[in-house]
Amino acid sequence: MKLIVKVFPEITIKSPPVRKHFIRQLAKNIRSVLRDLDPQLLVTGVWDNLEVQTTLSEPKVLREMIERLSCTPGITHFLQVDEYPLGDFDDVLAKCKLHFADLLPGKIFAVRCKRAGKHSFSSMDIERYVGSQLRLQCAAAGISLKSPDVEVRMEIRDQRLFVIHHQHEGLGGYPLGSLEQTLVLMSGGFDSTVAAYQMMRRGLVTHFCFFNLGGRAHELGVMEVAHYLWQKFGSSQRVLFISVPFEEVLGEILGKVDNSQMGVILKRMMLRASTRMAERLQINALVTGEAISQVSSQTLPNLSVIDSATDMLVLRPLIASHKQDIIDTATRIGTAEFAKHMPEYCGVISVNPTTKAKPERIVYEESQFDMAILERALERATLLPIDKVIDELGKDVQVEEISEALPGHVIIDIRHPDSAEDQPLALPGIDVQTLPFYALNSRFKELDATRQYLLYCDKGVMSRLHAHHLLSEGHANVRVYRPT
């Protein structure tokens, strides 16, 4: 399979040195994203197009390559092509017939040709010749440049002919690694996951920072969705997942701060802590999922007071977004199901939260706060590479594993729905149910408590983690299924 990658249009208006830098970074990212599928993958090109070629032919692998490229920032679209040496007009016609003759009988069609290099003919010359001959030789109904049923597309670049089979859309944006780094404050809900995606799509390397307000299930859920976002849109770069234990900070706020000011001050403490982390890691900006007036702490006066807690740039990519638009984006990128089932710990619920925080009042309230508690939280923060986070969590988790399921057992396949659909788990005589890991914590209590459940995933890590959590929640009927 050969692909021609078209870069994001904004890259093409950059100065030559910047443009070359972006193209080289994109080529590097493509190799990184596809290396595990094809170690011999060939990526060439340095100016306006990249050519990606693999000798592999297994349909499942090729589909996975296309899926990964469509989620790689910096690509506006890519073309699936067959390449031939450029011959005369009759040779070009023969190559087009080879691929399109069966599609043209009775159809309205158009021929599109893009050309680069020095030739004795124009793009229009070859379009006219190939179009007229295809109409005569392939029983086509006619030609329409405005609304064809079939498009015969080709590119001629110097002495090479590319016949185009399909155009796959990409994310656009700049290549990851060509711009600065950001630190996203992640709660795992709709807003923060979409904000992180928007930054990654624009080409900014995005690290994740989670403030744990007391829920182990919430921390695990945020780790899972952060790992999903990185794996789908940002796996060409190594980034960190930072978890800051904020239970003691929350307790200090609950005990020392007036009820109406709690939400604003909690946000200010999070900005202070994330600023310290960003400075430590030489990260340039913070990112939040806040939108104007979506909740009480997100009014313009409150956001202004919250921002005054840091001198670092705070980016809010969703600031003017409507909630339904955010949910629709989360659905499209695959984080909505995570968000719907995200366990949350909501420890600051003001009865009458302020919508117009006053700087002097906030200063007074924070004067009651023991800042040593914030320092302790930062000292106890954990930093893990995002690609290792799930494995690291699972290292010391001890849960009983079963290698052979018996009649009466119920196996719960907790893999992502895509994996469960591609490689379904089927065991004769055994009840196998699918319940994705992101929905397991919220829906397990709906299952029959008298049955014995075995959790299953590919590597056994996620199943151990979730079994451990369910056991700690008092569900004694959970073990892990690990076939030998």
C-alpha positions, 0 to 999 in steps of 0.5 A, a space after each residue: 500500500 502506498 499513501 501520499 500524505 498532504 500536510 496541513 495548509 497552514 504549514 505551506 505558508 511558513 518560511 522555508 526553514 520552518 516548513 522543512 522543520 514541520 515536514 521532518 517532524 511529521 515524517 518522524 511522527 508517522 514512523 513512530 506511530 506506525 513502527 509497531 505495525 511495520 518496522 520496515 515502513 518507508 516515509 519519504 518527502 521533504 517539502 509539500 507531500 510525504 509518501 508512506 509505503 508498506 509492503 504489508 498486505 493484511 487488510 486488518 493491519 492496513 486498516 489500522 495504519 489508515 486509522 492511526 494516520 487519520 488521527 495524527 496531527 499535521 495531516 489534512 488528508 492522505 491519498 491511497 494510490 497505485 504508482 506507475 512510471 509516467 508513459 504517454 496518454 494511452 498508457 495513462 488511459 490504460 492505468 485508469 481503465 485498470 482501476 476504474 473500468 468496472 465502476 463507469 458503465 452507466 455512470 456520470 463521471 469526471 477526470 481530475 488530474 493534478 500535475 507537478 514538474 515540467 511536461 509538454 502537456 497540461 493537466 487539462 490536456 490529459 483530463 480531456 483525453 482520458 475522459 473522452 476515451 473512458 466515456 467511449 470505451 467503458 460505456 459511461 453515461 456521460 461526463 459532469 465536472 460539477 456532480 459526477 457519480 464517479 471521480 477518476 483521480 490521478 496525480 502526475 509528479 515529474 515522471 511518476 503517475 499516481 492513480 488515486 483510489 481513496 482520500 482519507 481525512 486527517 486531523 489537520 493542525 501542526 505535527 506534535 513536537 513542532 510546537 510548545 508543550 502544555 499541561 492539561 488539568 484533567 478531571 476526565 469529564 467531557 470538557 477536559 478531555 475535549 480541551 486536551 484533544 483540541 490542544 493535541 489536534 493543534 500540534 501541542 504536546 499535551 501532558 496530563 495533571 489530575 487532582 485527586 479529591 479522594 476517589 481511587 476510582 476517579 483517579 483510575 478512570 482519569 488515567 484510563 481516558 488520558 491513556 486513551 487520548 494519548 494512544 489515539 492522538 498523541 502516541 508519537 510523543 512521550 508525555 507524563 500523567 501527573 496525579 496530585 493528592 488533593 484530599 488534604 487541600 480540600 479538607 483545609 478549604 472545607 474547614 477554613 474557607 467561607 462556603 460561598 468562596 470554596 469553588 473559586 479558591 479550590 480552582 486557584 489552588 489547582 492553578 498554583 499547584 499545576 503552575 509549579 509542576 509546569 515550571 518544574 517540567 519547563 512546560 509553557 502553558 496550562 490548559 483547562 476545559 472551562 467555558 464561560 458561565 457553564 458553572 458558577 466558578 466560570 463566570 468572567 469575574 471568577 475566571 479573572 480572580 482564578 487566573 490571578 493566582 498564577 503568572 503562567 498563561 492559561 489556555 481555555 480552548 472551549 471558552 465560548 463553546 456550548 455544552 452540547 457541542 462539547 458533548 458532540 465532540 467527545 462522542 466523535 473522538 471517543 471520550 464521551 463513554 468514559 465521561 458518562 461513567 467517570 466516578 467523581 468525588 465532589 467535595 466542594 458543593 457551595 450552597 450559594 456559590 459566588 459568581 462575582 468573586 472579589 479579589 480582596 475577599 479571596 485574599 482574606 479567605 486564603 489567609 486562613 489557609 495553611 499553604 504548607 498543606 499545598 506544599 505537601 500535596 506537591 511533594 507527594 505527587 506522582 509522575 508517570 510516563 503515560 505509556 506506562 501508567 496502566 502497567 505501573 498501576 497493575 504491578 503490585 495489585 494481587 487478585 486471584 486469577 483463574 485460567 479455566 472458566 467453569 460452568 456457572 462462571 460469568 466472564 465479563 469482557 472489559 476490553 474497549 468495544 472495538 477490540 471486543 468486536 474485532 476479536 470476540 471472546 467465545 467459550 463453549 458453555 460459558 456465559 460471556 458478557 461485554 461490559 467496557 472497563 469505563 462502564 464497569 464501576 458504575 454498572 457492576 452493582 446492577 449485576 446479579 450478586 449471587 453469580 461469580 464474575 471473571 474479568 477479562 482483558 488482553 494483558 490482564 492488567 486492566 482486569 486486575 485493576 478493576 477487580 481489585 477496585 471492586 473487591 475493595 468496594 465490597 464485591 467479593 464475587 470478582 476474580 480475573 480470567 487469564 487463559 493459559 
